[in-house]
């Protein structure tokens, strides 16, 4: 089981998604702000292209 996590940076408002095996925090790829929590997560089917 994997999750696609949706993030929105609190510092620069950049939005991005990432696929993880858990609903975990991520760092903003734009400004580098740490530990942004996903505002939404959805299941990813195995084998789905990313
Ligand atoms: Zn940012």
mmCIF file of the protein (N, C-alpha, C, O) and its ligand, coordinates in Angstrom:
data_MODEL
# 
_entry.id   MODEL 
# 
loop_
_entity.id 
_entity.type 
_entity.pdbx_number_of_molecules 
1 polymer     1 
2 non-polymer 1 
# 
_entity_poly.entity_id                      1 
_entity_poly.type                           'polypeptide(L)' 
_entity_poly.nstd_linkage                   no 
_entity_poly.nstd_monomer                   no 
_entity_poly.pdbx_seq_one_letter_code       
;(UNK)(UNK)(UNK)(UNK)(UNK)(UNK)(UNK)(UNK)(UNK)(UNK)(UNK)(UNK)(UNK)(UNK)(UNK)(UNK)
(UNK)(UNK)(UNK)(UNK)(UNK)(UNK)(UNK)(UNK)(UNK)(UNK)(UNK)(UNK)(UNK)(UNK)(UNK)(UNK)
(UNK)(UNK)(UNK)(UNK)(UNK)(UNK)(UNK)(UNK)(UNK)(UNK)(UNK)(UNK)(UNK)(UNK)(UNK)(UNK)
(UNK)(UNK)
;
_entity_poly.pdbx_seq_one_letter_code_can   XXXXXXXXXXXXXXXXXXXXXXXXXXXXXXXXXXXXXXXXXXXXXXXXXX 
_entity_poly.pdbx_strand_id                 A 
# 
loop_
_entity_poly_seq.entity_id 
_entity_poly_seq.num 
_entity_poly_seq.mon_id 
_entity_poly_seq.hetero 
1 1  UNK n 
1 2  UNK n 
1 3  UNK n 
1 4  UNK n 
1 5  UNK n 
1 6  UNK n 
1 7  UNK n 
1 8  UNK n 
1 9  UNK n 
1 10 UNK n 
1 11 UNK n 
1 12 UNK n 
1 13 UNK n 
1 14 UNK n 
1 15 UNK n 
1 16 UNK n 
1 17 UNK n 
1 18 UNK n 
1 19 UNK n 
1 20 UNK n 
1 21 UNK n 
1 22 UNK n 
1 23 UNK n 
1 24 UNK n 
1 25 UNK n 
1 26 UNK n 
1 27 UNK n 
1 28 UNK n 
1 29 UNK n 
1 30 UNK n 
1 31 UNK n 
1 32 UNK n 
1 33 UNK n 
1 34 UNK n 
1 35 UNK n 
1 36 UNK n 
1 37 UNK n 
1 38 UNK n 
1 39 UNK n 
1 40 UNK n 
1 41 UNK n 
1 42 UNK n 
1 43 UNK n 
1 44 UNK n 
1 45 UNK n 
1 46 UNK n 
1 47 UNK n 
1 48 UNK n 
1 49 UNK n 
1 50 UNK n 
# 
loop_
_struct_asym.id 
_struct_asym.entity_id 
A 1 
B 2 
# 
loop_
_chem_comp.id 
_chem_comp.type 
_chem_comp.mon_nstd_flag 
UNK 'L-peptide linking' . 
ZN  non-polymer         . 
# 
_pdbx_entity_nonpoly.entity_id   2 
_pdbx_entity_nonpoly.name        ? 
_pdbx_entity_nonpoly.comp_id     ZN 
# 
_pdbx_nonpoly_scheme.asym_id         B 
_pdbx_nonpoly_scheme.entity_id       2 
_pdbx_nonpoly_scheme.mon_id          ZN 
_pdbx_nonpoly_scheme.ndb_seq_num     1 
_pdbx_nonpoly_scheme.pdb_seq_num     101 
_pdbx_nonpoly_scheme.auth_seq_num    101 
_pdbx_nonpoly_scheme.pdb_mon_id      ZN 
_pdbx_nonpoly_scheme.auth_mon_id     ZN 
_pdbx_nonpoly_scheme.pdb_strand_id   A 
_pdbx_nonpoly_scheme.pdb_ins_code    . 
# 
loop_
_atom_site.group_PDB 
_atom_site.id 
_atom_site.type_symbol 
_atom_site.label_atom_id 
_atom_site.label_alt_id 
_atom_site.label_comp_id 
_atom_site.label_asym_id 
_atom_site.label_entity_id 
_atom_site.label_seq_id 
_atom_site.pdbx_PDB_ins_code 
_atom_site.Cartn_x 
_atom_site.Cartn_y 
_atom_site.Cartn_z 
_atom_site.occupancy 
_atom_site.B_iso_or_equiv 
_atom_site.pdbx_formal_charge 
_atom_site.auth_seq_id 
_atom_site.auth_comp_id 
_atom_site.auth_asym_id 
_atom_site.auth_atom_id 
_atom_site.pdbx_PDB_model_num 
ATOM   1   N  N  . UNK A 1 1  ? 0.848  -1.199 0.000   1.00 0.00 ? 1   UNK A N  1 
ATOM   2   C  CA . UNK A 1 1  ? 0.000  0.000  0.000   1.00 0.00 ? 1   UNK A CA 1 
ATOM   3   C  C  . UNK A 1 1  ? 0.878  1.241  0.000   1.00 0.00 ? 1   UNK A C  1 
ATOM   4   O  O  . UNK A 1 1  ? 1.812  1.368  0.791   1.00 0.00 ? 1   UNK A O  1 
ATOM   5   N  N  . UNK A 1 2  ? 0.553  2.148  -0.904  1.00 0.00 ? 2   UNK A N  1 
ATOM   6   C  CA . UNK A 1 2  ? 1.248  3.435  -0.916  1.00 0.00 ? 2   UNK A CA 1 
ATOM   7   C  C  . UNK A 1 2  ? 0.226  4.558  -0.901  1.00 0.00 ? 2   UNK A C  1 
ATOM   8   O  O  . UNK A 1 2  ? -0.943 4.355  -1.226  1.00 0.00 ? 2   UNK A O  1 
ATOM   9   N  N  . UNK A 1 3  ? 0.673  5.723  -0.527  1.00 0.00 ? 3   UNK A N  1 
ATOM   10  C  CA . UNK A 1 3  ? -0.187 6.893  -0.482  1.00 0.00 ? 3   UNK A CA 1 
ATOM   11  C  C  . UNK A 1 3  ? 0.379  7.991  -1.358  1.00 0.00 ? 3   UNK A C  1 
ATOM   12  O  O  . UNK A 1 3  ? 1.590  8.209  -1.395  1.00 0.00 ? 3   UNK A O  1 
ATOM   13  N  N  . UNK A 1 4  ? -0.506 8.684  -2.064  1.00 0.00 ? 4   UNK A N  1 
ATOM   14  C  CA . UNK A 1 4  ? -0.102 9.939  -2.702  1.00 0.00 ? 4   UNK A CA 1 
ATOM   15  C  C  . UNK A 1 4  ? -0.490 11.060 -1.749  1.00 0.00 ? 4   UNK A C  1 
ATOM   16  O  O  . UNK A 1 4  ? -1.666 11.269 -1.452  1.00 0.00 ? 4   UNK A O  1 
ATOM   17  N  N  . UNK A 1 5  ? 0.507  11.761 -1.287  1.00 0.00 ? 5   UNK A N  1 
ATOM   18  C  CA . UNK A 1 5  ? 0.284  12.840 -0.324  1.00 0.00 ? 5   UNK A CA 1 
ATOM   19  C  C  . UNK A 1 5  ? 0.302  14.186 -1.034  1.00 0.00 ? 5   UNK A C  1 
ATOM   20  O  O  . UNK A 1 5  ? 1.150  14.442 -1.889  1.00 0.00 ? 5   UNK A O  1 
ATOM   21  N  N  . UNK A 1 6  ? -0.634 15.030 -0.674  1.00 0.00 ? 6   UNK A N  1 
ATOM   22  C  CA . UNK A 1 6  ? -0.748 16.371 -1.248  1.00 0.00 ? 6   UNK A CA 1 
ATOM   23  C  C  . UNK A 1 6  ? -0.271 17.379 -0.205  1.00 0.00 ? 6   UNK A C  1 
ATOM   24  O  O  . UNK A 1 6  ? -0.756 17.414 0.926   1.00 0.00 ? 6   UNK A O  1 
ATOM   25  N  N  . UNK A 1 7  ? 0.683  18.186 -0.616  1.00 0.00 ? 7   UNK A N  1 
ATOM   26  C  CA . UNK A 1 7  ? 1.266  19.161 0.312   1.00 0.00 ? 7   UNK A CA 1 
ATOM   27  C  C  . UNK A 1 7  ? 1.060  20.577 -0.202  1.00 0.00 ? 7   UNK A C  1 
ATOM   28  O  O  . UNK A 1 7  ? 1.014  20.822 -1.407  1.00 0.00 ? 7   UNK A O  1 
ATOM   29  N  N  . UNK A 1 8  ? 0.936  21.501 0.741   1.00 0.00 ? 8   UNK A N  1 
ATOM   30  C  CA . UNK A 1 8  ? 0.948  22.920 0.406   1.00 0.00 ? 8   UNK A CA 1 
ATOM   31  C  C  . UNK A 1 8  ? 1.859  23.599 1.423   1.00 0.00 ? 8   UNK A C  1 
ATOM   32  O  O  . UNK A 1 8  ? 1.658  23.490 2.632   1.00 0.00 ? 8   UNK A O  1 
ATOM   33  N  N  . UNK A 1 9  ? 2.856  24.297 0.909   1.00 0.00 ? 9   UNK A N  1 
ATOM   34  C  CA . UNK A 1 9  ? 3.833  24.902 1.799   1.00 0.00 ? 9   UNK A CA 1 
ATOM   35  C  C  . UNK A 1 9  ? 3.236  26.093 2.539   1.00 0.00 ? 9   UNK A C  1 
ATOM   36  O  O  . UNK A 1 9  ? 2.616  26.965 1.930   1.00 0.00 ? 9   UNK A O  1 
ATOM   37  N  N  . UNK A 1 10 ? 3.427  26.124 3.855   1.00 0.00 ? 10  UNK A N  1 
ATOM   38  C  CA . UNK A 1 10 ? 2.929  27.233 4.673   1.00 0.00 ? 10  UNK A CA 1 
ATOM   39  C  C  . UNK A 1 10 ? 3.753  28.496 4.474   1.00 0.00 ? 10  UNK A C  1 
ATOM   40  O  O  . UNK A 1 10 ? 3.295  29.595 4.789   1.00 0.00 ? 10  UNK A O  1 
ATOM   41  N  N  . UNK A 1 11 ? 4.969  28.345 3.952   1.00 0.00 ? 11  UNK A N  1 
ATOM   42  C  CA . UNK A 1 11 ? 5.848  29.503 3.800   1.00 0.00 ? 11  UNK A CA 1 
ATOM   43  C  C  . UNK A 1 11 ? 5.676  30.173 2.438   1.00 0.00 ? 11  UNK A C  1 
ATOM   44  O  O  . UNK A 1 11 ? 5.525  31.392 2.360   1.00 0.00 ? 11  UNK A O  1 
ATOM   45  N  N  . UNK A 1 12 ? 5.698  29.373 1.357   1.00 0.00 ? 12  UNK A N  1 
ATOM   46  C  CA . UNK A 1 12 ? 5.696  29.969 0.011   1.00 0.00 ? 12  UNK A CA 1 
ATOM   47  C  C  . UNK A 1 12 ? 4.470  29.581 -0.814  1.00 0.00 ? 12  UNK A C  1 
ATOM   48  O  O  . UNK A 1 12 ? 4.354  29.992 -1.968  1.00 0.00 ? 12  UNK A O  1 
ATOM   49  N  N  . UNK A 1 13 ? 3.555  28.798 -0.243  1.00 0.00 ? 13  UNK A N  1 
ATOM   50  C  CA . UNK A 1 13 ? 2.311  28.401 -0.907  1.00 0.00 ? 13  UNK A CA 1 
ATOM   51  C  C  . UNK A 1 13 ? 2.529  27.481 -2.098  1.00 0.00 ? 13  UNK A C  1 
ATOM   52  O  O  . UNK A 1 13 ? 1.591  27.224 -2.852  1.00 0.00 ? 13  UNK A O  1 
ATOM   53  N  N  . UNK A 1 14 ? 3.750  26.979 -2.286  1.00 0.00 ? 14  UNK A N  1 
ATOM   54  C  CA . UNK A 1 14 ? 3.987  25.976 -3.316  1.00 0.00 ? 14  UNK A CA 1 
ATOM   55  C  C  . UNK A 1 14 ? 3.186  24.724 -2.998  1.00 0.00 ? 14  UNK A C  1 
ATOM   56  O  O  . UNK A 1 14 ? 3.049  24.335 -1.839  1.00 0.00 ? 14  UNK A O  1 
ATOM   57  N  N  . UNK A 1 15 ? 2.651  24.089 -4.066  1.00 0.00 ? 15  UNK A N  1 
ATOM   58  C  CA . UNK A 1 15 ? 1.937  22.835 -3.872  1.00 0.00 ? 15  UNK A CA 1 
ATOM   59  C  C  . UNK A 1 15 ? 2.654  21.737 -4.631  1.00 0.00 ? 15  UNK A C  1 
ATOM   60  O  O  . UNK A 1 15 ? 3.145  21.952 -5.739  1.00 0.00 ? 15  UNK A O  1 
ATOM   61  N  N  . UNK A 1 16 ? 2.710  20.561 -4.031  1.00 0.00 ? 16  UNK A N  1 
ATOM   62  C  CA . UNK A 1 16 ? 3.311  19.416 -4.697  1.00 0.00 ? 16  UNK A CA 1 
ATOM   63  C  C  . UNK A 1 16 ? 2.707  18.137 -4.149  1.00 0.00 ? 16  UNK A C  1 
ATOM   64  O  O  . UNK A 1 16 ? 2.042  18.133 -3.113  1.00 0.00 ? 16  UNK A O  1 
ATOM   65  N  N  . UNK A 1 17 ? 2.956  17.048 -4.872  1.00 0.00 ? 17  UNK A N  1 
ATOM   66  C  CA . UNK A 1 17 ? 2.507  15.746 -4.400  1.00 0.00 ? 17  UNK A CA 1 
ATOM   67  C  C  . UNK A 1 17 ? 3.705  14.808 -4.373  1.00 0.00 ? 17  UNK A C  1 
ATOM   68  O  O  . UNK A 1 17 ? 4.688  15.007 -5.088  1.00 0.00 ? 17  UNK A O  1 
ATOM   69  N  N  . UNK A 1 18 ? 3.606  13.797 -3.546  1.00 0.00 ? 18  UNK A N  1 
ATOM   70  C  CA . UNK A 1 18 ? 4.652  12.797 -3.487  1.00 0.00 ? 18  UNK A CA 1 
ATOM   71  C  C  . UNK A 1 18 ? 4.029  11.470 -3.073  1.00 0.00 ? 18  UNK A C  1 
ATOM   72  O  O  . UNK A 1 18 ? 3.012  11.435 -2.381  1.00 0.00 ? 18  UNK A O  1 
ATOM   73  N  N  . UNK A 1 19 ? 4.648  10.395 -3.502  1.00 0.00 ? 19  UNK A N  1 
ATOM   74  C  CA . UNK A 1 19 ? 4.145  9.074  -3.169  1.00 0.00 ? 19  UNK A CA 1 
ATOM   75  C  C  . UNK A 1 19 ? 5.067  8.431  -2.144  1.00 0.00 ? 19  UNK A C  1 
ATOM   76  O  O  . UNK A 1 19 ? 6.271  8.295  -2.364  1.00 0.00 ? 19  UNK A O  1 
ATOM   77  N  N  . UNK A 1 20 ? 4.476  8.036  -1.017  1.00 0.00 ? 20  UNK A N  1 
ATOM   78  C  CA . UNK A 1 20 ? 5.215  7.430  0.071   1.00 0.00 ? 20  UNK A CA 1 
ATOM   79  C  C  . UNK A 1 20 ? 4.475  6.175  0.524   1.00 0.00 ? 20  UNK A C  1 
ATOM   80  O  O  . UNK A 1 20 ? 3.315  5.951  0.176   1.00 0.00 ? 20  UNK A O  1 
ATOM   81  N  N  . UNK A 1 21 ? 5.168  5.381  1.296   1.00 0.00 ? 21  UNK A N  1 
ATOM   82  C  CA . UNK A 1 21 ? 4.535  4.203  1.876   1.00 0.00 ? 21  UNK A CA 1 
ATOM   83  C  C  . UNK A 1 21 ? 3.785  4.547  3.164   1.00 0.00 ? 21  UNK A C  1 
ATOM   84  O  O  . UNK A 1 21 ? 3.218  3.667  3.811   1.00 0.00 ? 21  UNK A O  1 
ATOM   85  N  N  . UNK A 1 22 ? 3.785  5.815  3.527   1.00 0.00 ? 22  UNK A N  1 
ATOM   86  C  CA . UNK A 1 22 ? 3.067  6.263  4.717   1.00 0.00 ? 22  UNK A CA 1 
ATOM   87  C  C  . UNK A 1 22 ? 2.657  7.715  4.507   1.00 0.00 ? 22  UNK A C  1 
ATOM   88  O  O  . UNK A 1 22 ? 3.132  8.386  3.590   1.00 0.00 ? 22  UNK A O  1 
ATOM   89  N  N  . UNK A 1 23 ? 1.764  8.184  5.378   1.00 0.00 ? 23  UNK A N  1 
ATOM   90  C  CA . UNK A 1 23 ? 1.348  9.582  5.302   1.00 0.00 ? 23  UNK A CA 1 
ATOM   91  C  C  . UNK A 1 23 ? 2.318  10.406 6.135   1.00 0.00 ? 23  UNK A C  1 
ATOM   92  O  O  . UNK A 1 23 ? 2.060  10.717 7.297   1.00 0.00 ? 23  UNK A O  1 
ATOM   93  N  N  . UNK A 1 24 ? 3.442  10.752 5.512   1.00 0.00 ? 24  UNK A N  1 
ATOM   94  C  CA . UNK A 1 24 ? 4.510  11.372 6.292   1.00 0.00 ? 24  UNK A CA 1 
ATOM   95  C  C  . UNK A 1 24 ? 4.745  12.818 5.846   1.00 0.00 ? 24  UNK A C  1 
ATOM   96  O  O  . UNK A 1 24 ? 4.307  13.236 4.774   1.00 0.00 ? 24  UNK A O  1 
ATOM   97  N  N  . UNK A 1 25 ? 5.432  13.549 6.678   1.00 0.00 ? 25  UNK A N  1 
ATOM   98  C  CA . UNK A 1 25 ? 5.795  14.921 6.349   1.00 0.00 ? 25  UNK A CA 1 
ATOM   99  C  C  . UNK A 1 25 ? 6.850  14.943 5.245   1.00 0.00 ? 25  UNK A C  1 
ATOM   100 O  O  . UNK A 1 25 ? 7.576  13.972 5.034   1.00 0.00 ? 25  UNK A O  1 
ATOM   101 N  N  . UNK A 1 26 ? 6.914  16.078 4.546   1.00 0.00 ? 26  UNK A N  1 
ATOM   102 C  CA . UNK A 1 26 ? 7.898  16.235 3.487   1.00 0.00 ? 26  UNK A CA 1 
ATOM   103 C  C  . UNK A 1 26 ? 8.460  17.654 3.543   1.00 0.00 ? 26  UNK A C  1 
ATOM   104 O  O  . UNK A 1 26 ? 7.899  18.540 4.189   1.00 0.00 ? 26  UNK A O  1 
ATOM   105 N  N  . UNK A 1 27 ? 9.566  17.843 2.859   1.00 0.00 ? 27  UNK A N  1 
ATOM   106 C  CA . UNK A 1 27 ? 10.167 19.173 2.786   1.00 0.00 ? 27  UNK A CA 1 
ATOM   107 C  C  . UNK A 1 27 ? 9.743  19.847 1.484   1.00 0.00 ? 27  UNK A C  1 
ATOM   108 O  O  . UNK A 1 27 ? 9.646  19.189 0.448   1.00 0.00 ? 27  UNK A O  1 
ATOM   109 N  N  . UNK A 1 28 ? 9.493  21.139 1.530   1.00 0.00 ? 28  UNK A N  1 
ATOM   110 C  CA . UNK A 1 28 ? 9.102  21.882 0.336   1.00 0.00 ? 28  UNK A CA 1 
ATOM   111 C  C  . UNK A 1 28 ? 10.243 21.879 -0.683  1.00 0.00 ? 28  UNK A C  1 
ATOM   112 O  O  . UNK A 1 28 ? 11.360 22.286 -0.359  1.00 0.00 ? 28  UNK A O  1 
ATOM   113 N  N  . UNK A 1 29 ? 9.972  21.424 -1.916  1.00 0.00 ? 29  UNK A N  1 
ATOM   114 C  CA . UNK A 1 29 ? 11.035 21.403 -2.928  1.00 0.00 ? 29  UNK A CA 1 
ATOM   115 C  C  . UNK A 1 29 ? 11.356 22.799 -3.470  1.00 0.00 ? 29  UNK A C  1 
ATOM   116 O  O  . UNK A 1 29 ? 12.353 22.980 -4.169  1.00 0.00 ? 29  UNK A O  1 
ATOM   117 N  N  . UNK A 1 30 ? 10.522 23.769 -3.152  1.00 0.00 ? 30  UNK A N  1 
ATOM   118 C  CA . UNK A 1 30 ? 10.714 25.114 -3.683  1.00 0.00 ? 30  UNK A CA 1 
ATOM   119 C  C  . UNK A 1 30 ? 11.565 25.967 -2.747  1.00 0.00 ? 30  UNK A C  1 
ATOM   120 O  O  . UNK A 1 30 ? 12.559 26.551 -3.179  1.00 0.00 ? 30  UNK A O  1 
ATOM   121 N  N  . UNK A 1 31 ? 11.189 26.044 -1.477  1.00 0.00 ? 31  UNK A N  1 
ATOM   122 C  CA . UNK A 1 31 ? 11.904 26.917 -0.541  1.00 0.00 ? 31  UNK A CA 1 
ATOM   123 C  C  . UNK A 1 31 ? 12.628 26.139 0.550   1.00 0.00 ? 31  UNK A C  1 
ATOM   124 O  O  . UNK A 1 31 ? 13.399 26.721 1.313   1.00 0.00 ? 31  UNK A O  1 
ATOM   125 N  N  . UNK A 1 32 ? 12.390 24.828 0.635   1.00 0.00 ? 32  UNK A N  1 
ATOM   126 C  CA . UNK A 1 32 ? 13.113 24.009 1.589   1.00 0.00 ? 32  UNK A CA 1 
ATOM   127 C  C  . UNK A 1 32 ? 12.535 23.996 2.993   1.00 0.00 ? 32  UNK A C  1 
ATOM   128 O  O  . UNK A 1 32 ? 13.173 23.499 3.922   1.00 0.00 ? 32  UNK A O  1 
ATOM   129 N  N  . UNK A 1 33 ? 11.328 24.540 3.159   1.00 0.00 ? 33  UNK A N  1 
ATOM   130 C  CA . UNK A 1 33 ? 10.691 24.506 4.488   1.00 0.00 ? 33  UNK A CA 1 
ATOM   131 C  C  . UNK A 1 33 ? 10.519 23.055 4.929   1.00 0.00 ? 33  UNK A C  1 
ATOM   132 O  O  . UNK A 1 33 ? 10.150 22.197 4.128   1.00 0.00 ? 33  UNK A O  1 
ATOM   133 N  N  . UNK A 1 34 ? 10.780 22.792 6.173   1.00 0.00 ? 34  UNK A N  1 
ATOM   134 C  CA . UNK A 1 34 ? 10.820 21.424 6.673   1.00 0.00 ? 34  UNK A CA 1 
ATOM   135 C  C  . UNK A 1 34 ? 9.477  20.992 7.248   1.00 0.00 ? 34  UNK A C  1 
ATOM   136 O  O  . UNK A 1 34 ? 8.693  21.799 7.748   1.00 0.00 ? 34  UNK A O  1 
ATOM   137 N  N  . UNK A 1 35 ? 9.246  19.689 7.156   1.00 0.00 ? 35  UNK A N  1 
ATOM   138 C  CA . UNK A 1 35 ? 8.180  19.029 7.907   1.00 0.00 ? 35  UNK A CA 1 
ATOM   139 C  C  . UNK A 1 35 ? 6.792  19.576 7.599   1.00 0.00 ? 35  UNK A C  1 
ATOM   140 O  O  . UNK A 1 35 ? 5.999  19.841 8.503   1.00 0.00 ? 35  UNK A O  1 
ATOM   141 N  N  . UNK A 1 36 ? 6.511  19.739 6.305   1.00 0.00 ? 36  UNK A N  1 
ATOM   142 C  CA . UNK A 1 36 ? 5.156  20.093 5.919   1.00 0.00 ? 36  UNK A CA 1 
ATOM   143 C  C  . UNK A 1 36 ? 4.282  18.838 5.974   1.00 0.00 ? 36  UNK A C  1 
ATOM   144 O  O  . UNK A 1 36 ? 4.659  17.780 5.471   1.00 0.00 ? 36  UNK A O  1 
ATOM   145 N  N  . UNK A 1 37 ? 3.122  18.977 6.589   1.00 0.00 ? 37  UNK A N  1 
ATOM   146 C  CA . UNK A 1 37 ? 2.210  17.849 6.701   1.00 0.00 ? 37  UNK A CA 1 
ATOM   147 C  C  . UNK A 1 37 ? 1.266  17.820 5.509   1.00 0.00 ? 37  UNK A C  1 
ATOM   148 O  O  . UNK A 1 37 ? 0.835  18.878 5.051   1.00 0.00 ? 37  UNK A O  1 
ATOM   149 N  N  . UNK A 1 38 ? 0.934  16.644 4.995   1.00 0.00 ? 38  UNK A N  1 
ATOM   150 C  CA . UNK A 1 38 ? -0.005 16.561 3.883   1.00 0.00 ? 38  UNK A CA 1 
ATOM   151 C  C  . UNK A 1 38 ? -1.401 17.017 4.307   1.00 0.00 ? 38  UNK A C  1 
ATOM   152 O  O  . UNK A 1 38 ? -1.865 16.699 5.402   1.00 0.00 ? 38  UNK A O  1 
ATOM   153 N  N  . UNK A 1 39 ? -2.066 17.771 3.417   1.00 0.00 ? 39  UNK A N  1 
ATOM   154 C  CA . UNK A 1 39 ? -3.446 18.174 3.707   1.00 0.00 ? 39  UNK A CA 1 
ATOM   155 C  C  . UNK A 1 39 ? -4.431 17.177 3.142   1.00 0.00 ? 39  UNK A C  1 
ATOM   156 O  O  . UNK A 1 39 ? -5.620 17.220 3.457   1.00 0.00 ? 39  UNK A O  1 
ATOM   157 N  N  . UNK A 1 40 ? -3.931 16.267 2.299   1.00 0.00 ? 40  UNK A N  1 
ATOM   158 C  CA . UNK A 1 40 ? -4.787 15.218 1.750   1.00 0.00 ? 40  UNK A CA 1 
ATOM   159 C  C  . UNK A 1 40 ? -3.901 14.050 1.358   1.00 0.00 ? 40  UNK A C  1 
ATOM   160 O  O  . UNK A 1 40 ? -2.753 14.236 0.953   1.00 0.00 ? 40  UNK A O  1 
ATOM   161 N  N  . UNK A 1 41 ? -4.440 12.845 1.481   1.00 0.00 ? 41  UNK A N  1 
ATOM   162 C  CA . UNK A 1 41 ? -3.727 11.651 1.049   1.00 0.00 ? 41  UNK A CA 1 
ATOM   163 C  C  . UNK A 1 41 ? -4.724 10.720 0.391   1.00 0.00 ? 41  UNK A C  1 
ATOM   164 O  O  . UNK A 1 41 ? -5.877 10.621 0.811   1.00 0.00 ? 41  UNK A O  1 
ATOM   165 N  N  . UNK A 1 42 ? -4.267 10.042 -0.639  1.00 0.00 ? 42  UNK A N  1 
ATOM   166 C  CA . UNK A 1 42 ? -5.134 9.040  -1.261  1.00 0.00 ? 42  UNK A CA 1 
ATOM   167 C  C  . UNK A 1 42 ? -4.318 7.793  -1.571  1.00 0.00 ? 42  UNK A C  1 
ATOM   168 O  O  . UNK A 1 42 ? -3.104 7.849  -1.765  1.00 0.00 ? 42  UNK A O  1 
ATOM   169 N  N  . UNK A 1 43 ? -5.016 6.677  -1.610  1.00 0.00 ? 43  UNK A N  1 
ATOM   170 C  CA . UNK A 1 43 ? -4.350 5.410  -1.887  1.00 0.00 ? 43  UNK A CA 1 
ATOM   171 C  C  . UNK A 1 43 ? -3.842 5.368  -3.317  1.00 0.00 ? 43  UNK A C  1 
ATOM   172 O  O  . UNK A 1 43 ? -4.466 5.933  -4.215  1.00 0.00 ? 43  UNK A O  1 
ATOM   173 N  N  . UNK A 1 44 ? -2.723 4.708  -3.535  1.00 0.00 ? 44  UNK A N  1 
ATOM   174 C  CA . UNK A 1 44 ? -2.157 4.518  -4.868  1.00 0.00 ? 44  UNK A CA 1 
ATOM   175 C  C  . UNK A 1 44 ? -2.189 3.037  -5.169  1.00 0.00 ? 44  UNK A C  1 
ATOM   176 O  O  . UNK A 1 44 ? -1.730 2.219  -4.373  1.00 0.00 ? 44  UNK A O  1 
ATOM   177 N  N  . UNK A 1 45 ? -2.737 2.696  -6.327  1.00 0.00 ? 45  UNK A N  1 
ATOM   178 C  CA . UNK A 1 45 ? -2.742 1.300  -6.741  1.00 0.00 ? 45  UNK A CA 1 
ATOM   179 C  C  . UNK A 1 45 ? -1.329 0.866  -7.109  1.00 0.00 ? 45  UNK A C  1 
ATOM   180 O  O  . UNK A 1 45 ? -0.572 1.629  -7.711  1.00 0.00 ? 45  UNK A O  1 
ATOM   181 N  N  . UNK A 1 46 ? -0.987 -0.341 -6.750  1.00 0.00 ? 46  UNK A N  1 
ATOM   182 C  CA . UNK A 1 46 ? 0.315  -0.878 -7.128  1.00 0.00 ? 46  UNK A CA 1 
ATOM   183 C  C  . UNK A 1 46 ? 0.458  -0.878 -8.643  1.00 0.00 ? 46  UNK A C  1 
ATOM   184 O  O  . UNK A 1 46 ? -0.473 -1.233 -9.367  1.00 0.00 ? 46  UNK A O  1 
ATOM   185 N  N  . UNK A 1 47 ? 1.633  -0.476 -9.113  1.00 0.00 ? 47  UNK A N  1 
ATOM   186 C  CA . UNK A 1 47 ? 1.896  -0.517 -10.538 1.00 0.00 ? 47  UNK A CA 1 
ATOM   187 C  C  . UNK A 1 47 ? 1.493  0.741  -11.276 1.00 0.00 ? 47  UNK A C  1 
ATOM   188 O  O  . UNK A 1 47 ? 1.734  0.868  -12.476 1.00 0.00 ? 47  UNK A O  1 
ATOM   189 N  N  . UNK A 1 48 ? 0.877  1.675  -10.560 1.00 0.00 ? 48  UNK A N  1 
ATOM   190 C  CA . UNK A 1 48 ? 0.488  2.920  -11.204 1.00 0.00 ? 48  UNK A CA 1 
ATOM   191 C  C  . UNK A 1 48 ? 1.736  3.737  -11.535 1.00 0.00 ? 48  UNK A C  1 
ATOM   192 O  O  . UNK A 1 48 ? 2.636  3.870  -10.705 1.00 0.00 ? 48  UNK A O  1 
ATOM   193 N  N  . UNK A 1 49 ? 1.784  4.266  -12.716 1.00 0.00 ? 49  UNK A N  1 
ATOM   194 C  CA . UNK A 1 49 ? 2.925  5.074  -13.110 1.00 0.00 ? 49  UNK A CA 1 
ATOM   195 C  C  . UNK A 1 49 ? 2.942  6.384  -12.325 1.00 0.00 ? 49  UNK A C  1 
ATOM   196 O  O  . UNK A 1 49 ? 1.904  6.953  -11.989 1.00 0.00 ? 49  UNK A O  1 
ATOM   197 N  N  . UNK A 1 50 ? 4.129  6.823  -12.058 1.00 0.00 ? 50  UNK A N  1 
ATOM   198 C  CA . UNK A 1 50 ? 4.262  8.119  -11.365 1.00 0.00 ? 50  UNK A CA 1 
ATOM   199 C  C  . UNK A 1 50 ? 5.325  8.934  -12.053 1.00 0.00 ? 50  UNK A C  1 
ATOM   200 O  O  . UNK A 1 50 ? 5.604  10.059 -11.639 1.00 0.00 ? 50  UNK A O  1 
HETATM 201 ZN ZN . ZN  B 2 .  ? 7.952  26.398 0.323   1.00 0.00 ? 101 ZN  A ZN 1 
# 
